[in-house]
Amino acid sequence: MELTVVQGDIAQQQTDCIVVNLFEGVTEPDGATGAVDRALDGAIRGLVSSGDFTGEAGSTALLYTNGRLAAARVLVVGLGKSDRFDLHAARKAAATALHAVAKLKGVSRFATIVHGSGIGGLDAQPAAQALAEGTLLAAYRSPQYRREPKRNGPEACTVVEFDEQRLAQIQAGVQAGQAVAQGVYGARDLVSEPPNILYPAEFARRAQAMAERTGLACSILGEKAMRELGMNILLAVSRGSKRKAKLILLEHAPQGLEQEQPLVLVGKGITFDTGGISLKPSENMGAMKNDMAGAGAVVGAMEAIARLRLPRRVIGVAVCVENMPDGNAFRPGDIWTGITGKSAEIISTDAEGRLVLADALGYVARFQPAAVVDLATLTGAIGVALGSQAAGLFANNATLQETLLAAAERSQERLWPMPMYDEYNDEIKSDMAEVKNSAGRSAGVAASAKFIEHFTEGYPWAHLDIAAMVWANGDKNPLVPKGATGYGVRLLVELAKSY
């Protein structure tokens, strides 16, 4: 969708529909909403006084102008209670408005005011960014392979600002929101793709193409290079597939910051996970195409960081492997030694994500990182613990943990801190190797994080178990259409801004 910013009066916009707003409990609208109400002879006040519209968050009301305005329709979106209004509420209001507009026939373009930048008390630039993010995230549609694609809704949105002195702030905010949304779109596209289309080499090709578009440095390690580096734990997972593993490195290093200690983001990219020899049940196995969502989030975040031109060095690593069973596949009982020199006993080949992360996290130590954050669809148990409301956060550094929690609050991509007790190491002790890759059902979430921690030496580190967050089965959240969520992109962007 095309977003443009203009200076003017929302009531005079020649478009298919205009969007204004109202807080809950307001009976006399003012500002832009008041101007539209007066032009419609008090129609909005009539909705409120009749009780047909209260301004409750998530609600909308549609009015027809009958020639009294240049636009044929007016959509009023509820902002909820003013004392609970914040940037995320503004983001959701924009998404709610987009969904309502998209249902209207014959509406290819609409105009909107910036929600909350008036009596809502939000600063103009972040409010405009929230508007752009909410509108674009709600407008996303997944890649289509059907002959007749679904209708995608409006094609253009005009953001209207009356105050000329605030126009530059509004434009900057909208541009920032577009950059973030493009990163989320990139992640959603990757996660949505079927596994016969998106395999490690294709993932690498797309990441490289994105890097070329945005000015990121990109390098790709194949299996020969990884073998020479001793990344045998990672390569063990790849043995059963004819699709070769790829390790993709993306770097954002603004001029003058090339030697800065980087923030490093690492994503698990299992482009399809059968479970290997420890074969998963066939029911719902198709969902395992999204086992690369951590890598997708890292690539999407790197795209947004590049487009935002953030003033810090950030390195993104996507480790992409396909986990398949054949005569060459790794087995339960195997022992493999990785890049750090530590050995791992394989208990389950379906606990493969922590194995590829082990060597990837060992590899990134060479960058002397300021901090490392990995994202992985690691355990189904994290969804049992937290549902789809938050990802699990495991960290070995209090400052990094607090910074991540603050970034999660700002982005509303929630995290919940989980324990990292030393006693969990007892669950993954091996009789023959230094560590085993599964503790079984007991303490499986924390033990998986403790396994990964064995391979993180010399830097602050956090692990995000995002397994329950990467796919939406319905439309409960207006920001997230059914399908791939792109979870983690906005969180990582906020982290990169603040760490």
C-alpha positions as CSV (number, residue, x, y, z in Angstrom):
1,M,0.0,0.0,0.0
2,E,1.2,3.5,-0.9
3,L,1.3,6.0,2.0
4,T,1.6,9.7,1.4
5,V,1.6,12.8,3.6
6,V,-0.2,16.0,2.7
7,Q,-1.0,19.3,4.5
8,G,-4.6,20.2,4.6
9,D,-8.1,19.7,6.0
10,I,-9.3,16.1,6.3
11,A,-12.9,17.3,5.6
12,Q,-11.9,18.6,2.2
13,Q,-10.0,15.5,0.9
14,Q,-11.3,14.1,-2.4
15,T,-11.0,10.4,-1.7
16,D,-13.2,7.3,-1.3
17,C,-13.3,7.5,2.5
18,I,-11.9,9.6,5.3
19,V,-11.0,8.3,8.8
20,V,-11.3,10.3,12.0
21,N,-11.4,9.2,15.6
22,L,-13.1,9.6,19.0
23,F,-12.2,8.8,22.6
24,E,-14.6,6.9,24.7
25,G,-16.9,9.2,26.7
26,V,-16.5,12.2,24.5
27,T,-19.8,13.7,23.5
28,E,-18.6,16.9,21.8
29,P,-15.9,16.0,19.3
30,D,-13.3,18.7,18.4
31,G,-10.3,19.1,16.2
32,A,-10.5,17.3,12.9
33,T,-13.3,15.0,14.1
34,G,-15.3,18.1,15.2
35,A,-14.8,19.7,11.8
36,V,-16.2,16.7,10.0
37,D,-19.0,16.4,12.5
38,R,-20.0,20.0,11.8
39,A,-19.9,19.4,8.0
40,L,-22.2,16.5,8.6
41,D,-24.7,18.5,10.7
42,G,-23.8,16.7,13.9
43,A,-24.0,13.2,12.6
44,I,-21.1,12.0,14.8
45,R,-22.7,13.6,17.9
46,G,-25.9,11.8,16.9
47,L,-24.1,8.4,16.9
48,V,-22.8,9.1,20.4
49,S,-26.0,10.5,21.9
50,S,-28.0,7.6,20.5
51,G,-25.6,5.1,22.0
52,D,-24.8,3.5,18.7
53,F,-21.1,4.5,19.0
54,T,-19.2,4.9,22.3
55,G,-15.6,5.4,21.1
56,E,-14.6,2.0,22.7
57,A,-11.2,0.7,21.5
58,G,-11.6,-1.5,18.5
59,S,-15.0,-0.1,17.5
60,T,-15.9,1.7,14.3
61,A,-18.9,3.6,12.8
62,L,-19.5,4.3,9.1
63,L,-21.3,7.4,7.9
64,Y,-22.4,8.4,4.4
65,T,-21.8,12.0,3.5
66,N,-24.5,12.4,0.8
67,G,-22.5,15.1,-1.0
68,R,-21.8,17.2,2.1
69,L,-18.1,16.3,1.9
70,A,-15.8,15.5,-1.1
71,A,-15.5,11.9,0.3
72,A,-18.5,9.6,0.0
73,R,-17.9,7.9,3.4
74,V,-16.6,8.8,6.9
75,L,-15.2,6.1,9.2
76,V,-15.0,7.0,12.9
77,V,-12.6,4.7,14.8
78,G,-12.8,4.4,18.6
79,L,-9.6,5.2,20.6
80,G,-10.8,3.8,23.9
81,K,-10.3,5.6,27.3
82,S,-8.0,8.6,27.0
83,D,-6.1,7.7,30.2
84,R,-5.1,4.3,28.8
85,F,-4.1,5.6,25.3
86,D,-0.6,5.1,24.2
87,L,1.4,4.4,21.0
88,H,0.3,0.8,20.8
89,A,-3.3,1.9,21.1
90,A,-2.7,4.3,18.2
91,R,-1.1,1.5,16.2
92,K,-4.1,-0.7,16.9
93,A,-6.6,2.0,16.0
94,A,-4.9,2.4,12.6
95,A,-5.1,-1.3,12.0
96,T,-8.8,-1.4,13.1
97,A,-9.5,1.4,10.6
98,L,-7.7,-0.4,7.8
99,H,-9.7,-3.6,8.3
100,A,-13.0,-1.6,8.3
101,V,-12.0,0.3,5.1
102,A,-10.9,-2.9,3.4
103,K,-14.4,-4.4,3.8
104,L,-16.0,-1.5,1.9
105,K,-16.7,-2.1,-1.8
106,G,-15.3,0.4,-4.2
107,V,-12.8,1.9,-1.8
108,S,-9.3,1.9,-3.4
109,R,-7.9,4.9,-1.5
110,F,-8.7,6.7,1.8
111,A,-7.4,9.5,3.9
112,T,-6.8,9.6,7.7
113,I,-5.7,11.9,10.4
114,V,-2.9,10.8,12.8
115,H,-4.5,9.2,15.8
116,G,-3.5,10.6,19.2
117,S,-1.4,13.5,18.1
118,G,-4.0,16.0,19.2
119,I,-5.8,15.8,22.5
120,G,-4.3,12.2,22.8
121,G,-1.1,13.9,23.8
122,L,1.3,11.8,21.7
123,D,4.2,13.5,20.0
124,A,3.6,13.9,16.3
125,Q,6.5,11.8,14.9
126,P,6.0,8.6,17.0
127,A,2.3,8.9,16.5
128,A,2.7,9.1,12.8
129,Q,5.0,6.1,12.9
130,A,2.4,4.1,14.9
131,L,-0.2,5.1,12.3
132,A,2.0,3.8,9.4
133,E,2.9,0.6,11.2
134,G,-0.7,-0.2,12.1
135,T,-2.0,0.6,8.7
136,L,0.6,-1.4,6.8
137,L,0.8,-4.4,9.2
138,A,-3.0,-4.8,9.0
139,A,-2.9,-4.5,5.2
140,Y,-0.4,-7.4,4.7
141,R,-1.4,-10.4,2.5
142,S,0.7,-13.5,2.2
143,P,2.2,-14.6,-1.1
144,Q,-0.4,-16.3,-3.3
145,Y,-0.2,-19.3,-5.6
146,R,-3.9,-19.4,-6.6
147,R,-4.9,-18.3,-10.1
148,E,-7.3,-15.7,-8.7
149,P,-5.7,-13.9,-5.7
150,K,-7.9,-12.6,-3.0
151,R,-8.9,-8.9,-3.1
152,N,-6.3,-6.9,-1.2
153,G,-8.3,-3.9,-0.1
154,P,-7.3,-0.2,-0.6
155,E,-4.2,0.6,-2.6
156,A,-3.4,4.0,-1.2
157,C,-3.7,6.0,2.1
158,T,-3.2,9.7,2.5
159,V,-2.1,11.0,5.9
160,V,-3.5,14.5,6.4
161,E,-2.0,17.0,8.8
162,F,-3.6,20.4,9.2
163,D,-0.6,22.1,11.0
164,E,2.1,22.9,8.5
165,Q,4.7,23.2,11.3
166,R,4.2,19.6,12.2
167,L,4.4,18.3,8.6
168,A,8.1,17.4,8.7
169,Q,7.6,15.3,11.9
170,I,4.6,13.5,10.4
171,Q,6.6,12.7,7.3
172,A,9.6,11.4,9.3
173,G,7.3,9.2,11.4
174,V,5.5,7.8,8.4
175,Q,8.8,7.0,6.7
176,A,10.1,5.2,9.8
177,G,6.8,3.2,10.1
178,Q,7.2,2.2,6.4
179,A,10.7,1.0,7.0
180,V,9.7,-1.1,10.0
181,A,6.6,-2.5,8.2
182,Q,8.8,-3.5,5.2
183,G,11.0,-5.5,7.5
184,V,7.9,-7.2,9.0
185,Y,6.6,-7.9,5.5
186,G,9.9,-9.5,4.6
187,A,9.8,-11.8,7.6
188,R,6.1,-12.7,7.0
189,D,6.8,-13.5,3.3
190,L,9.7,-15.8,4.3
191,V,7.7,-17.7,6.9
192,S,4.6,-18.0,4.7
193,E,6.4,-19.6,1.8
194,P,6.0,-23.4,1.2
195,P,9.1,-25.5,1.9
196,N,9.5,-26.7,-1.7
197,I,9.9,-23.0,-2.6
198,L,11.9,-21.8,0.3
199,Y,14.9,-24.0,1.2
200,P,18.3,-23.0,2.5
201,A,19.8,-21.9,-0.8
202,E,16.7,-19.9,-1.8
203,F,16.6,-18.3,1.7
204,A,20.2,-17.2,1.2
205,R,19.4,-15.8,-2.3
206,R,16.5,-13.7,-1.0
207,A,18.6,-12.4,1.9
208,Q,21.3,-11.4,-0.5
209,A,18.9,-9.7,-2.8
210,M,17.5,-7.7,0.2
211,A,21.0,-6.8,1.2
212,E,21.7,-5.4,-2.2
213,R,18.5,-3.3,-2.2
214,T,19.2,-1.8,1.2
215,G,23.0,-1.5,1.3
216,L,23.8,-4.2,3.8
217,A,27.0,-6.2,3.5
218,C,26.2,-9.9,2.9
219,S,28.3,-13.0,2.9
220,I,27.1,-16.7,2.8
221,L,28.9,-19.7,4.1
222,G,28.3,-23.0,2.4
223,E,28.9,-26.5,3.9
224,K,32.5,-26.7,2.8
225,A,33.4,-23.4,4.6
226,M,31.5,-24.5,7.7
227,R,33.2,-27.9,7.7
228,E,36.6,-26.2,7.6
229,L,35.5,-24.1,10.6
230,G,34.6,-27.3,12.5
231,M,30.8,-26.6,12.6
232,N,30.0,-30.3,12.8
233,I,27.1,-30.1,15.2
234,L,25.3,-27.8,12.7
235,L,26.2,-29.9,9.7
236,A,25.0,-33.1,11.5
237,V,21.4,-31.7,11.2
238,S,21.9,-31.2,7.5
239,R,23.1,-34.7,6.7
240,G,19.7,-36.2,5.9
241,S,18.7,-33.6,3.3
242,K,19.8,-33.1,-0.3
243,R,19.4,-29.4,0.4
244,K,22.7,-28.0,1.6
245,A,22.9,-25.8,4.7
246,K,23.7,-22.1,4.4
247,L,24.8,-19.6,7.0
248,I,24.0,-16.1,6.0
249,L,25.7,-13.0,7.5
250,L,24.2,-9.5,7.1
251,E,26.0,-6.5,8.4
252,H,24.9,-2.9,9.0
253,A,27.9,-0.8,9.8
254,P,27.4,3.0,9.4
255,Q,30.5,5.0,8.4
256,G,32.7,5.6,11.3
257,L,31.2,2.7,13.3
258,E,32.8,-0.2,11.4
259,Q,34.9,-1.2,14.4
260,E,32.2,-0.8,17.0
261,Q,31.4,-3.9,19.0
262,P,28.3,-5.1,17.3
263,L,24.9,-6.2,18.5
264,V,24.6,-9.6,16.9
265,L,21.2,-11.2,16.1
266,V,21.1,-14.9,15.4
267,G,18.0,-16.7,13.9
268,K,17.2,-20.4,13.7
269,G,16.3,-21.2,10.1
270,I,15.1,-24.8,9.8
271,T,13.3,-24.4,6.5
272,F,11.5,-27.7,7.1
273,D,11.6,-29.9,10.1
274,T,10.5,-33.5,9.9
275,G,12.1,-34.3,13.2
276,G,14.7,-36.4,11.3
277,I,15.1,-40.0,12.5
278,S,13.0,-38.9,15.6
279,L,10.2,-38.4,13.2
280,K,7.3,-36.1,14.1
281,P,3.7,-37.2,13.9
282,S,2.3,-36.6,10.4
283,E,-0.6,-34.5,11.7
284,N,0.2,-30.8,11.4
285,M,3.7,-31.5,10.2
286,G,3.0,-29.0,7.4
287,A,3.3,-26.2,10.0
288,M,6.9,-27.1,10.3
289,K,7.6,-24.8,7.3
290,N,7.6,-22.0,9.9
291,D,10.5,-23.5,11.8
292,M,12.7,-20.9,10.1
293,A,10.8,-18.0,11.7
294,G,13.7,-16.9,13.9
295,A,15.9,-16.5,10.8
296,G,13.1,-14.7,9.1
297,A,12.8,-12.3,11.9
298,V,16.5,-11.6,11.9
299,V,16.5,-10.9,8.1
300,G,13.4,-8.7,8.5
301,A,14.9,-6.8,11.4
302,M,18.2,-6.2,9.4
303,E,16.1,-4.8,6.5
304,A,14.3,-2.4,8.8
305,I,17.5,-1.4,10.6
306,A,19.2,-0.6,7.2
307,R,16.2,1.4,6.0
308,L,16.1,3.3,9.3
309,R,19.9,3.9,9.1
310,L,20.3,3.3,12.8
311,P,23.5,4.7,14.1
312,R,25.0,1.5,15.4
313,R,26.7,-1.6,14.1
314,V,24.5,-4.7,13.9
315,I,25.2,-8.1,12.5
316,G,22.5,-10.6,11.6
317,V,23.1,-14.3,11.2
318,A,20.5,-16.7,9.7
319,V,21.5,-20.3,10.0
320,C,19.4,-22.3,7.5
321,V,19.1,-26.1,7.4
322,E,16.6,-28.7,6.4
323,N,16.1,-31.6,8.8
324,M,15.2,-34.7,6.9
325,P,15.6,-38.5,7.5
326,D,17.6,-40.6,5.0
327,G,20.3,-43.2,5.2
328,N,22.9,-40.5,5.9
329,A,20.9,-38.7,8.6
330,F,22.3,-38.1,12.1
331,R,20.9,-40.4,14.7
332,P,20.0,-40.6,18.4
333,G,23.1,-41.8,20.1
334,D,25.5,-39.9,17.8
335,I,28.1,-37.6,19.4
336,W,29.3,-34.5,17.4
337,T,32.0,-31.9,18.2
338,G,31.4,-28.4,17.0
339,I,33.3,-25.1,16.4
340,T,33.9,-24.4,20.1
341,G,35.5,-27.8,20.6
342,K,32.6,-29.0,22.9
343,S,30.9,-32.3,22.2
344,A,27.1,-32.9,22.1
345,E,25.4,-36.2,22.5
346,I,22.2,-36.6,20.4
347,I,19.2,-37.8,22.3
348,S,16.6,-36.6,19.9
349,T,17.1,-35.5,16.3
350,D,13.9,-33.5,16.7
351,A,15.8,-31.2,19.1
352,E,17.8,-29.9,16.1
353,G,17.3,-26.1,16.6
354,R,19.6,-25.9,19.6
355,L,22.2,-27.8,17.6
356,V,22.4,-25.4,14.7
357,L,22.4,-22.5,17.2
358,A,25.3,-24.1,19.1
359,D,27.7,-23.7,16.2
360,A,26.2,-20.4,15.0
361,L,26.6,-18.9,18.5
362,G,30.2,-20.3,18.7
363,Y,30.9,-18.7,15.3
364,V,29.8,-15.2,16.2
365,A,32.2,-14.9,19.2
366,R,34.8,-13.8,16.6
367,F,33.0,-10.5,16.2
368,Q,33.6,-9.7,19.9
369,P,29.9,-8.7,20.2
370,A,28.5,-6.2,22.7
371,A,25.6,-8.6,23.0
372,V,24.1,-11.6,21.2
373,V,20.4,-12.4,20.9
374,D,19.1,-15.6,19.3
375,L,15.5,-16.2,18.2
376,A,14.2,-19.7,17.7
377,T,11.0,-21.7,17.4
378,L,12.6,-24.1,19.8
379,T,10.0,-25.8,22.0
380,G,6.3,-26.5,21.9
381,A,6.4,-26.4,25.7
382,I,6.9,-22.6,25.7
383,G,3.4,-22.3,24.2
384,V,2.0,-24.5,27.0
385,A,3.6,-22.2,29.5
386,L,2.9,-18.8,28.1
387,G,0.3,-19.3,25.3
388,S,0.6,-16.9,22.3
389,Q,0.8,-13.8,24.5
390,A,4.6,-13.7,25.0
391,A,7.8,-15.4,24.0
392,G,10.1,-16.9,26.6
393,L,13.2,-14.9,27.5
394,F,16.3,-16.6,28.8
395,A,19.4,-14.4,29.5
396,N,22.8,-14.6,31.2
397,N,23.1,-10.8,31.6
398,A,20.7,-8.6,33.6
399,T,21.3,-5.5,31.6
400,L,20.5,-7.2,28.3
401,Q,17.4,-8.8,29.8
402,E,16.1,-5.5,31.1
403,T,16.8,-3.8,27.8
404,L,14.9,-6.5,25.9
405,L,12.0,-6.3,28.3
406,A,11.8,-2.5,27.7
407,A,12.0,-3.0,23.9
408,A,9.2,-5.6,24.2
409,E,7.1,-3.1,26.0
410,R,7.6,-0.4,23.4
411,S,7.0,-2.7,20.5
412,Q,4.3,-4.8,22.2
413,E,6.0,-7.9,21.0
414,R,6.0,-9.3,24.5
415,L,8.6,-11.3,26.4
416,W,8.4,-13.0,29.7
417,P,11.6,-13.8,31.7
418,M,12.2,-17.5,32.4
419,P,14.6,-19.1,34.9
420,M,18.1,-20.1,34.1
421,Y,19.0,-22.0,37.3
422,D,22.3,-23.9,37.3
423,E,20.4,-27.0,38.4
424,Y,18.9,-27.3,34.9
425,N,22.4,-28.3,33.7
426,D,21.9,-31.5,35.6
427,E,19.1,-32.4,33.2
428,I,21.4,-32.4,30.2
429,K,24.5,-34.0,31.6
430,S,25.9,-36.7,29.3
431,D,27.9,-39.8,30.2
432,M,30.1,-39.6,27.2
433,A,29.9,-36.0,25.9
434,E,30.0,-32.6,27.5
435,V,26.3,-32.1,27.1
436,K,23.3,-33.9,25.6
437,N,20.7,-32.1,23.4
438,S,17.5,-33.1,25.2
439,A,16.3,-33.5,28.8
440,G,13.1,-35.1,27.8
441,R,9.8,-33.7,28.9
442,S,11.0,-32.6,32.3
443,A,12.1,-28.9,32.3
444,G,12.4,-29.1,28.5
445,V,12.1,-25.3,28.0
446,A,14.8,-24.3,30.4
447,A,17.0,-27.2,29.7
448,S,17.0,-26.3,26.0
449,A,18.2,-22.8,26.9
450,K,20.9,-24.2,29.2
451,F,22.1,-26.4,26.3
452,I,22.5,-23.3,24.1
453,E,24.2,-21.4,26.9
454,H,27.1,-24.0,26.8
455,F,28.1,-22.6,23.5
456,T,28.0,-18.9,24.4
457,E,31.2,-17.8,25.9
458,G,32.6,-14.3,26.5
459,Y,29.6,-12.1,25.7
460,P,26.1,-11.1,27.1
461,W,23.5,-13.4,25.5
462,A,19.8,-13.9,25.5
463,H,17.7,-16.6,23.9
464,L,14.1,-16.0,22.8
465,D,11.9,-19.0,22.4
466,I,9.3,-17.7,19.9
467,A,7.6,-21.0,18.9
468,A,4.1,-19.9,20.0
469,M,4.4,-16.4,18.5
470,V,5.2,-16.9,14.8
471,W,1.8,-18.0,13.3
472,A,-1.7,-16.6,13.9
473,N,-4.6,-19.0,13.3
474,G,-7.2,-16.2,13.4
475,D,-7.6,-12.4,13.3
476,K,-7.8,-11.7,17.0
477,N,-5.1,-9.0,16.8
478,P,-5.9,-6.3,14.2
479,L,-2.2,-5.9,13.5
480,V,-1.7,-9.5,12.6
481,P,-3.7,-11.0,9.8
482,K,-4.1,-14.8,9.8
483,G,-0.8,-16.5,9.0
484,A,2.8,-15.5,9.6
485,T,3.1,-12.8,12.2
486,G,6.7,-11.5,11.6
487,Y,7.1,-11.6,15.4
488,G,10.5,-10.3,16.5
489,V,11.2,-7.7,13.8
490,R,9.8,-4.7,15.7
491,L,11.3,-6.0,19.0
492,L,14.8,-6.3,17.5
493,V,14.5,-2.9,15.9
494,E,13.7,-1.4,19.3
495,L,16.6,-3.3,20.9
496,A,19.0,-2.0,18.2
497,K,17.8,1.5,19.0
498,S,18.4,1.3,22.7
499,Y,21.1,-1.3,23.6
